[in-house]
Amino acid sequence: MSIRRPRPARLRTIAAVAVALSLAVAAGCSRADSDEAPAASADKGPATELRLGYFPNVTHAAALVGLGDNLFTKELGSTKLVPTKFNAGPEAVGALLGGSLDASFIGSGPAINAYAKSNGEAVRLIAGTTSGGAQLVVKPAITKPEDLVGKTVVTPQLGNTQDVSLKKWLSEKGLTGKVKVTNLENAATLDAFKKGDVDAAWLPEPWSSRLVLDAGAKVLLDEATLWPDGKFPTTVLIVRTQFLQEHPETVKQLLTGLVAAIDFSTKDKAAAKTLVNAQLKELTGKALQPAVIDRAFGAIDITADPVAGQFPQLAKDQVTAAIAKEAPSVAGFADLGPLNDVLTKAGQPTVDAAGLDKK
């Protein structure tokens, strides 16, 4: 059988393809072996929709005002707002990392966890919303930390902001392992406290106020006393990095609505309380008593400042609380440029990233 030899022209074509393939492979290896960061996603214009997470807590007052008074919708224009309620931070983190949520109002602890779990890639801190508003409330017979030995203390969810704060505090008081820490949804905690099934709880507002005013608890510790000037980030706003890169103007529109909600809440607290209470009634089926919402609002500072300088300490607290083996890095976590653009346009002071905007 004769063997057909390739024609010279065909040989040249094969050689050219081989060279092209080898160059492509070499280029691919070169990129893979280099330290060059992947290119950022291109701006795709306004988003079709914005899926926004929030919690039915007074510590999310700015979010509730923004939703209740349509301040977000007004600024988002053609972008459809899809609000989603969560009960605790770890649930919202799962939705963000899973891609079913674009942005969320969230506690500082879960915000750090979302950043750490994705190796600093998936989310960015873009604003604050609330400072303060968390307390350790106890049965009247408990008068000092040592009285908690053998008692049951509740936080909203394992690894959430209050859970980390409680466990860090217990560690500092030498009470780790001597106190039973359990997790319950806030409404269930109120019922359990009334029944005598739990002795104490570290809760965000309005739940600490509800235990005090509705269930006879007393405050053993206000978390604000543990921080410089009483300021610490209770609730912040984070966004998926990809969404921020692909829809920067949509993010600015959301932030414009947030700044409007914060202005509204600080300039007319009575109207803000009414809006928040109406939202809570719609979300939970029950409005707060006037004394409860008054006390809760008195415990919080509604602000766009995320108090970024406290995040390195918050990351270290996760180790003290035995939530993490080593402190998660928060370098590069903040991107406050869009917020500061919005604040500048509104004639308001900008906020400090405290170095969190650099890797």
C-alpha positions as CSV (number, residue, x, y, z in Angstrom):
1,M,0.0,0.0,0.0
2,S,1.4,3.4,-1.0
3,I,1.7,6.1,1.6
4,R,0.5,9.6,0.6
5,R,3.0,12.2,1.6
6,P,1.7,15.6,2.7
7,R,2.1,18.3,0.2
8,P,4.6,21.1,1.0
9,A,1.7,23.7,1.4
10,R,0.0,21.4,3.9
11,L,3.3,20.9,5.8
12,R,3.6,24.7,6.1
13,T,0.1,25.0,7.5
14,I,0.6,22.2,10.1
15,A,3.9,23.9,11.2
16,A,2.1,27.2,11.5
17,V,-0.6,25.8,13.7
18,A,1.9,24.0,15.9
19,V,3.8,27.2,16.4
20,A,0.6,29.1,17.3
21,L,-0.4,26.4,19.7
22,S,3.0,26.4,21.4
23,L,2.9,30.2,21.7
24,A,-0.6,30.0,23.2
25,V,0.4,27.4,25.8
26,A,3.5,29.4,26.7
27,A,1.4,32.6,27.1
28,G,-1.1,30.7,29.3
29,C,1.7,29.3,31.5
30,S,3.2,32.8,31.7
31,R,0.0,34.2,33.0
32,A,-0.6,31.4,35.4
33,D,2.9,31.6,36.8
34,S,2.8,35.4,37.2
35,D,1.5,37.4,40.1
36,E,-0.6,39.6,37.9
37,A,-4.1,40.0,39.3
38,P,-7.0,39.0,37.1
39,A,-8.6,41.8,35.1
40,A,-11.5,43.5,36.7
41,S,-15.0,42.9,35.2
42,A,-16.0,45.6,32.8
43,D,-18.7,48.2,33.6
44,K,-21.9,46.8,32.1
45,G,-24.0,49.8,33.0
46,P,-27.1,49.8,35.2
47,A,-28.1,46.5,36.7
48,T,-31.4,44.9,35.7
49,E,-32.1,44.2,39.4
50,L,-30.4,44.6,42.8
51,R,-31.0,41.8,45.3
52,L,-30.6,43.5,48.7
53,G,-30.4,41.7,52.1
54,Y,-31.4,43.3,55.4
55,F,-32.7,42.2,58.9
56,P,-35.9,43.2,60.8
57,N,-33.9,44.9,63.6
58,V,-33.7,48.5,64.8
59,T,-29.9,48.2,64.2
60,H,-30.9,48.1,60.5
61,A,-33.0,51.3,60.8
62,A,-31.4,53.0,57.8
63,A,-32.2,50.0,55.6
64,L,-35.8,49.9,56.9
65,V,-36.3,53.7,56.4
66,G,-34.8,53.4,52.9
67,L,-37.2,50.6,52.1
68,G,-40.2,52.0,53.8
69,D,-39.9,55.5,52.2
70,N,-38.9,54.1,48.8
71,L,-35.6,56.0,49.0
72,F,-33.6,53.2,47.4
73,T,-36.2,52.6,44.7
74,K,-36.3,56.3,43.8
75,E,-32.5,56.5,43.2
76,L,-32.3,53.1,41.4
77,G,-34.5,54.2,38.6
78,S,-34.9,51.4,36.1
79,T,-33.1,48.9,38.3
80,K,-35.6,46.6,40.1
81,L,-35.0,46.4,43.8
82,V,-35.5,42.9,45.3
83,P,-35.3,43.1,49.1
84,T,-34.7,39.9,51.0
85,K,-35.1,39.5,54.8
86,F,-32.6,37.6,56.9
87,N,-32.6,36.8,60.6
88,A,-28.8,36.6,61.1
89,G,-25.5,37.4,59.3
90,P,-24.3,33.9,58.4
91,E,-27.4,33.3,56.3
92,A,-26.8,36.4,54.3
93,V,-23.2,35.5,53.9
94,G,-24.2,32.2,52.4
95,A,-26.5,34.0,49.9
96,L,-23.8,36.5,48.9
97,L,-21.1,33.9,48.4
98,G,-23.6,31.7,46.6
99,G,-24.4,34.5,44.2
100,S,-28.1,34.8,45.1
101,L,-27.7,38.2,46.7
102,D,-25.9,41.3,45.4
103,A,-25.5,43.4,48.5
104,S,-26.6,43.2,52.1
105,F,-26.8,45.2,55.3
106,I,-25.0,42.9,57.8
107,G,-23.2,42.7,61.1
108,S,-19.5,43.4,61.2
109,G,-18.6,39.8,62.2
110,P,-20.3,38.0,59.3
111,A,-19.0,40.8,56.9
112,I,-15.4,39.9,57.9
113,N,-16.2,36.2,57.5
114,A,-17.6,36.7,54.0
115,Y,-14.3,38.5,53.0
116,A,-12.1,35.9,54.7
117,K,-14.0,32.8,53.3
118,S,-13.5,34.1,49.7
119,N,-9.8,35.0,50.3
120,G,-10.6,38.6,50.0
121,E,-12.2,38.4,46.6
122,A,-16.0,38.1,46.8
123,V,-17.2,41.1,48.8
124,R,-16.3,44.7,49.6
125,L,-17.3,47.0,52.5
126,I,-18.9,50.1,51.0
127,A,-20.6,51.9,53.9
128,G,-21.6,51.8,57.5
129,T,-25.1,52.2,58.7
130,T,-25.2,51.8,62.5
131,S,-22.8,52.1,65.5
132,G,-23.8,50.7,68.9
133,G,-27.1,49.0,69.8
134,A,-26.0,45.7,71.5
135,Q,-26.3,44.8,75.1
136,L,-25.9,41.8,77.4
137,V,-29.2,41.6,79.3
138,V,-29.7,39.2,82.3
139,K,-32.1,38.0,85.0
140,P,-32.2,40.5,87.9
141,A,-30.4,38.1,90.2
142,I,-27.3,38.3,88.1
143,T,-25.2,41.2,89.2
144,K,-21.7,40.4,88.1
145,P,-19.9,38.3,85.3
146,E,-19.2,35.5,87.8
147,D,-22.9,35.0,88.4
148,L,-23.1,33.6,84.8
149,V,-21.2,30.4,85.7
150,G,-23.4,27.4,85.0
151,K,-26.0,29.7,83.3
152,T,-27.3,29.7,79.7
153,V,-26.6,32.8,77.6
154,V,-28.1,33.2,74.1
155,T,-26.9,34.9,70.9
156,P,-28.8,35.2,67.6
157,Q,-26.6,32.7,65.6
158,L,-23.3,30.9,65.8
159,G,-20.6,33.3,64.5
160,N,-22.8,36.3,64.2
161,T,-21.6,39.7,65.5
162,Q,-23.1,39.4,69.0
163,D,-21.9,35.8,69.3
164,V,-18.3,36.8,68.7
165,S,-18.7,39.8,71.1
166,L,-20.1,37.5,73.9
167,K,-17.4,34.8,73.5
168,K,-14.6,37.4,73.4
169,W,-16.0,39.0,76.6
170,L,-16.4,35.6,78.3
171,S,-12.8,34.7,77.4
172,E,-11.5,38.0,78.9
173,K,-13.4,37.3,82.1
174,G,-12.1,33.8,82.4
175,L,-15.5,32.3,81.9
176,T,-15.0,30.3,78.7
177,G,-16.3,26.8,79.2
178,K,-18.1,27.8,82.4
179,V,-21.1,29.3,80.7
180,K,-23.4,27.5,78.3
181,V,-23.7,29.6,75.1
182,T,-26.5,28.7,72.7
183,N,-28.1,30.3,69.7
184,L,-31.7,31.2,69.1
185,E,-33.6,33.5,66.8
186,N,-34.4,36.7,68.6
187,A,-38.1,36.2,68.9
188,A,-37.5,32.7,70.4
189,T,-35.0,34.2,72.8
190,L,-37.7,36.5,74.2
191,D,-40.1,33.6,74.7
192,A,-37.4,31.5,76.3
193,F,-36.3,34.3,78.7
194,K,-39.9,34.8,79.8
195,K,-40.2,31.0,80.5
196,G,-37.0,31.0,82.5
197,D,-35.2,28.7,80.0
198,V,-32.4,31.1,79.5
199,D,-30.6,33.4,82.0
200,A,-29.0,36.0,79.7
201,A,-28.7,37.1,76.1
202,W,-26.3,39.3,74.1
203,L,-28.7,40.9,71.6
204,P,-29.0,43.8,69.1
205,E,-31.8,46.3,69.3
206,P,-34.7,46.2,69.6
207,W,-34.4,42.8,71.2
208,S,-32.3,43.8,74.2
209,S,-34.9,46.5,74.8
210,R,-37.7,44.0,74.5
211,L,-36.1,41.7,77.1
212,V,-35.7,44.7,79.5
213,L,-39.1,46.2,79.0
214,D,-41.3,43.2,78.2
215,A,-39.6,40.4,80.1
216,G,-38.0,42.0,83.2
217,A,-34.4,41.7,82.2
218,K,-31.7,44.2,83.2
219,V,-28.6,45.4,81.5
220,L,-25.3,43.8,82.8
221,L,-23.2,45.3,80.0
222,D,-23.7,47.8,77.1
223,E,-21.2,46.8,74.4
224,A,-20.5,50.5,73.7
225,T,-18.6,50.7,77.0
226,L,-16.0,48.2,75.5
227,W,-15.0,50.5,72.6
228,P,-13.1,53.8,72.2
229,D,-15.6,56.7,72.3
230,G,-18.4,54.0,72.4
231,K,-18.2,53.5,68.7
232,F,-18.2,50.1,66.9
233,P,-19.8,48.9,63.7
234,T,-22.9,47.0,64.4
235,T,-24.3,47.1,60.9
236,V,-22.5,47.8,57.6
237,L,-23.3,47.5,53.9
238,I,-21.3,45.1,51.8
239,V,-21.6,44.3,48.1
240,R,-20.4,41.5,45.9
241,T,-17.1,42.6,44.2
242,Q,-18.3,41.5,40.8
243,F,-21.5,43.5,41.1
244,L,-19.5,46.6,42.1
245,Q,-17.2,46.2,39.2
246,E,-20.0,45.5,36.6
247,H,-22.5,48.0,37.9
248,P,-20.7,50.9,39.7
249,E,-23.4,53.5,39.0
250,T,-26.1,51.2,40.4
251,V,-24.0,50.8,43.6
252,K,-23.7,54.7,43.8
253,Q,-27.5,54.9,43.4
254,L,-27.9,52.5,46.3
255,L,-25.5,54.6,48.4
256,T,-27.3,57.8,47.5
257,G,-30.5,56.2,48.8
258,L,-28.7,55.1,51.9
259,V,-27.3,58.6,52.6
260,A,-30.8,60.0,52.1
261,A,-32.2,57.4,54.6
262,I,-29.5,58.3,57.2
263,D,-30.2,62.0,56.8
264,F,-33.9,61.3,57.2
265,S,-33.3,59.2,60.3
266,T,-31.0,61.7,62.1
267,K,-33.0,64.8,61.2
268,D,-36.5,63.5,62.0
269,K,-36.2,60.7,64.6
270,A,-39.9,60.6,65.3
271,A,-40.7,60.0,61.6
272,A,-37.9,57.5,61.4
273,K,-39.3,55.6,64.4
274,T,-42.7,55.5,62.8
275,L,-41.3,54.2,59.5
276,V,-39.1,51.6,61.2
277,N,-42.0,50.4,63.3
278,A,-44.3,50.1,60.3
279,Q,-41.7,48.0,58.6
280,L,-41.2,45.8,61.6
281,K,-44.9,45.2,61.8
282,E,-45.1,44.2,58.2
283,L,-42.1,41.9,58.5
284,T,-42.8,40.3,61.9
285,G,-46.5,40.8,62.3
286,K,-46.2,43.0,65.4
287,A,-45.1,46.6,65.9
288,L,-43.0,47.6,68.9
289,Q,-44.4,49.4,71.9
290,P,-43.5,53.1,71.9
291,A,-41.2,52.7,75.0
292,V,-39.3,49.9,73.3
293,I,-38.6,51.7,70.0
294,D,-37.7,54.9,72.0
295,R,-35.2,52.9,74.1
296,A,-33.8,51.1,71.1
297,F,-33.3,54.3,69.0
298,G,-31.6,55.9,72.0
299,A,-28.9,53.1,72.0
300,I,-27.9,53.5,68.3
301,D,-26.0,56.0,66.2
302,I,-27.2,55.9,62.6
303,T,-24.2,56.8,60.4
304,A,-22.6,56.1,57.1
305,D,-19.2,55.8,58.8
306,P,-18.3,52.1,59.0
307,V,-15.8,52.8,61.8
308,A,-13.3,51.1,59.7
309,G,-10.5,51.5,62.2
310,Q,-12.1,48.9,64.4
311,F,-12.1,46.1,61.9
312,P,-8.6,44.8,62.6
313,Q,-9.6,44.4,66.3
314,L,-12.8,42.8,65.3
315,A,-10.9,40.3,63.2
316,K,-8.6,39.5,66.2
317,D,-11.7,39.1,68.4
318,Q,-12.7,36.1,66.3
319,V,-9.6,34.3,67.5
320,T,-10.2,35.2,71.1
321,A,-13.8,34.0,70.7
322,A,-12.5,30.7,69.2
323,I,-14.5,31.4,66.0
324,A,-11.3,31.4,63.9
325,K,-7.8,29.9,64.4
326,E,-6.1,33.0,63.1
327,A,-7.3,36.6,62.6
328,P,-8.7,37.0,59.1
329,S,-7.0,39.6,57.1
330,V,-9.1,42.7,56.4
331,A,-6.6,44.4,54.2
332,G,-8.3,45.6,51.0
333,F,-11.8,44.9,52.4
334,A,-13.0,48.5,52.1
335,D,-13.9,50.4,49.0
336,L,-15.3,53.6,50.3
337,G,-14.6,55.6,47.1
338,P,-18.2,55.4,45.8
339,L,-19.7,56.4,49.2
340,N,-17.3,59.4,49.6
341,D,-18.3,60.5,46.1
342,V,-21.9,60.5,47.2
343,L,-21.1,62.3,50.4
344,T,-19.1,64.9,48.7
345,K,-21.9,65.5,46.2
346,A,-24.3,65.9,49.1
347,G,-22.0,68.4,50.8
348,Q,-21.2,66.1,53.7
349,P,-17.9,65.0,55.3
350,T,-16.2,61.9,53.8
351,V,-15.4,58.8,55.9
352,D,-12.0,57.3,56.6
353,A,-11.1,53.8,55.3
354,A,-8.4,53.6,58.0
355,G,-6.1,51.7,55.6
356,L,-8.6,49.0,54.9
357,D,-8.7,50.0,51.2
358,K,-5.1,48.8,50.7
359,K,-3.9,45.2,50.3
